């Protein structure tokens, strides 16, 4: 097997930025921020969305106002008519 072929596998903390939940695992990812836990240096990687905050895993649904979007579209483009295809020849 070749030496120095695979990347380093490091202890890492993935931290959810919205909820603050931390997942301690190992990864090849690194960061400038570190924290020592039980005598082991862990890289801290901030994540925008994790299973702790993603709507699919939490069961929280976001309400999308589709009726409002349709009304806005009709106000802006409702009076615009389509132009027919140009005649060739």
Phi, psi and omega in degrees: 000142181288143177277150178056032180271319183268149178290160179291141180253112189244154171290134187222149171244117173267120184245127177286125184288332183274320183258340181085000180294141182242137177243116181265123183205196176234147183200168174272352180287149178227162174210172180282331180277136178225161176212142180264127178231121181053039177080006180246131180280121180248139172281140179255121180241119180276133181241141178286321182223131174229184179294342179282336183240351182286134182302330180296319182274330182275339181085000179275131179253144177265132180280127179250124183276083182287326179296319178296323179293319180295318178299317179298317180297316180296322179295320183282318189238006183296327183272353181281130180256150178285140177270136180294165179292141177291144180277136180256130173098000000 
